[in-house]
Amino acid sequence: MSYRIHEIFYSLQGEGFFTGTPAVFLRMSGCNLKCDFCDTRHEEFIEMSPAEILDKVKAYPSRHIVITGGEPSLQLDTLLVDLLHDEGFFIQIETNGTRTLPEGLDWVTCSPKGTAEDAAKICLRHIDELKVVYTGQDVESIASRLPAMHYFLQPCSSPRYEGGSNLAATVDYILSHPHWRLSLQTHKLINIQ
């Protein structure tokens, strides 16, 4: 039994509800989508057993773990979730929502990609935090199909925007739709991983 792991590191959560929280990041390799604005290199990996993963993540002082990718639902299973819980971890997953998740996750961050029609294909039963990378799409239709406890809009960092981001458009949208909150990639702003 092994998992394809791109990297494991310790840092501050840079986005969404837990911004600023010390966390262990377990980045799994591979994704089922090909987003043109993706800023994550997740194709490379090493094979790691559950025991090797646990040894690595337990070396850090925080017991908040963010399982991300790529798309972690391609690999994450109940076995690894249970082993992490046995070690006292609070488990947050960052997912595009297109695949079912194992039971027992403590926090689900869904970051859907595409249009409202694409959001209709999301198969999650529970979302704690909806985090939409804003590219000017109809986010209200997306949100109406994906009820969550917290709603975040994140500017898209892409060369297609002058200055590399559509921050001003995102802020304007939130000011007109105050049920959304701004999520910045603060780890990039303060130059940490």
PyMOL commands that set and color helices and strands:
alter all, ss='L'
color gray80, all
select helices_A, chain A and resi 50-58+72-74+78-86+116-119+139-145+162-164+167-176+186-189
alter helices_A, ss='H'
color red, helices_A
select strands_A, chain A and resi 3-12+22-28+46-48+64-68+90-95+107-110+129-134+150-155+181-182
alter strands_A, ss='S'
color yellow, strands_A
deselect
rebuild
show_as cartoon
